[in-house]
Amino acid sequence: MADNAVILFLWWLGLINVMSFIAFGWDKLCARAGWWRVPEPTLLLIAMLGGSPAARLGQTLFRHKTRKQPFARTLKAILIVHGVALVLILAGALGGALPT
């Protein structure tokens, strides 16, 4: 049962990261074309739901919203929180086998 939960979680992370990357690329295209934009709260929500690595990659690759504050600062904070969570999850999965 736990294996299924891990597999579902990994699928979720893959899907949300693809969606995040596409959303940043689409928003950049819309910005250039003068079309209706993806709202900033939507971009941050997708990042918060697990798509922060791809959001950061999209932000860098598309050079999109890099100077817009507080958006860039908020995205960076989400990425840091996700990184800390990952370290804690891996430390727990290793049963405290990490050196201190």
Secondary structure as GFF3:
##gff-version 3
##sequence-region A 1 100
A	DSSP	alpha_helix	2	33	.	.	.	ID=ss1
A	DSSP	alpha_helix	40	46	.	.	.	ID=ss2
A	DSSP	pi_helix	47	51	.	.	.	ID=ss3
A	DSSP	alpha_helix	52	61	.	.	.	ID=ss4
A	DSSP	alpha_helix	71	93	.	.	.	ID=ss5
###
